[in-house]
Amino acid sequence: MDNPFAPPRSGNEHQPAWSELDEYLWHSCDIVADLIERRIDQRPLVATTARLEPGDRALAVGPAQRLTWRAVGNGSYTHQNVVAFGSPAFVIGSMVGSTIGNSARRRAATNDAQPRWIPDGSGEITVTTRKVYFSHPQCPLDLAWGGLDTIDLVAPDVFQTSFQNINNGRYTAVQLHTPWASLLFVLAAIAAFPAHPRLLGRGWLPPDFESRCTQIGRPCRPAARLLLEHGR
């Protein structure tokens, strides 16, 4: 399985010693360790506007962008017929122009019918022990870990999942671009995908993360090891 934290294959860009994403990963490890050690109730309360179910607990909030795998059209377009009067040159020019225009509309309609990742909007996510809420006026999400069909961490800050939409019954795939992506993946994996290759292979965390944390004086709790021991 691909490693989302792998460095680029080319280029000599200098990698910062500690990034904003590293900060989120450090807190993600702290949250996961508390979850495995059953200390979640001892964590400070997290303020959120999301409506929580009885017994649920907010673990983190932060920015996110939602993308949905879908087409923006159905392949149809309006075919325009041109009736031209005048000189032969004018008539021929009008017919050629009409043909070119119809061809362009047909190509655009075909392209619009191809599924792709479509940005739906940016908002705030609330991560809880049971689900993730994405707050948005037009395209909100309320994803319970147990209701997901697939999960993956396709990039360090991209959590991808698929599920059956309870509103229309359709199979839906979405991405959440957020610095909490690793936390989303781990919580979903613990709840419903305990044998996921990326969980068992520690692919949700950079391989040198814990050592880098120690080097800068911020030791990281061994969340990856605790997860593997928890699954035995």
ABEGO torsion letter per residue (X at the ends): XBBAABBBABEABBBBABBAAAAAAAAAAAAAAAAAAGAAAABBBBBBABBBBBGBBBABBEBBBBBBBBBABAGBBBBBBBBBBEBAAAAAAAAAAAAAAAAAAAAAAAAAABBBBBBAEBBBBBBBAABBBBBBAABBBBBBAAABABBBBABAABBBBBBBBAAAGBBBBBBBBBAAAAAAAAAAAAAABAABAAAAAGAABBAAAAAAAAAAGBBBBBAAAAAAAAAX
